[in-house]
Amino acid sequence: MIADGPLRDADERLGPWITGSRLPDGAAELLADLGSVAVAAPLLAAAIAYAAWRGHRAGTYRWWLAPVTAAVAMAVVPVLVIPLKELIGRTGPPGMDGTGYYPSGHTATAMVAYGGATLLLLPYLRGSYARRELVIACALLNFGVGLGLVRRGYHWPLDVVASWCLFGMVLQVMVVIVARHGRRADEEPQPK
């Protein structure tokens, strides 16, 4: 059903509309490249290092939890994406060879790297305006990566949407773990 059928029909209608858009090739290529491991992973690594340093320096209880959770989330990307690509075996847009396009690995990498970095940096920003701007920038960056991938013809639109959905859940798990288990020692429930 994912490789063919109504979802494929939707992709075949929407895909050409995006690939024929006015977004210049160079800009689309740059946006698509922002989803590569070579670009996104170092940014996440820098955010992990910064959050670990700030948390440890401040003596934060379980300072290591958020950075480790972000690193594990990034390690989960190939663990989820590769088997799904193999299982579904979806062909790519016209001009792309072989199968294994669903879900988009570049989109997943961008989602976890930029989303994880955002989650790590939020506690260190002062003011709701700065936090809101960082979240908006992260959302726009992830949208741009997906748009670039489809515009350049590397993926169908639903390849990108599937990664946003799946790795949005991975980021939500990261939020829950950090929120539930990263409390200060004085906030921990006391035994009765």
Steps between C-alpha positions, in 0.01 A plus 500: 500500500786742572709397201200517267132590524328818614804642681713455190229670296506797738879521470483487122254791501679714763864417414511668157332809642789536749779400260368758257494776760698822469743410778842528330695176456793629706280593795315168480830310490631693802183426695516131407867485604412634846342159564822309443679338792816694413323831567236419762688263731786742583245766592326257735838394641582864577164546673556179699844618610369845592203365698722250682756768583238750621309240701812355662643845574174607666487180706166407347357174629532236227674751273596218267146375431391745228830479305502119513135485399571721197793281397286186532223666296750563219622140520138385462469666157674226298358230729147602399552637148705220343264211587197706397659582164577130447157386612303748290728503195348810351642633174611858472376783284574501125874498438586324827615138484408207721285481809527610860373855494234474771551645759755769416825453690611860439173628641533271802859613559400866481200449726702335776814714466334840484208405724732340754734800496202728554380296796849503651544876460155615617580485873798731449307775321354784698156627420210346320573705186842337449358155564212556259736628230725195537204262468372689194847494342522124561158441344584715196836327457338156507231614257773639274692173501186310398415755234853487359494120483171496311585802281825335385312176425680290763179400682126491464311738730365218718852361554571829676168515688551144628837597649354812660230290665724214612783713630265753651400210726867425571549862608188478716647194675816704557293779658319254727821329614672825580194654667417194707847384597701820487345668803712666763576289806269714716213434255534121515208321667590398851437141618206461737 
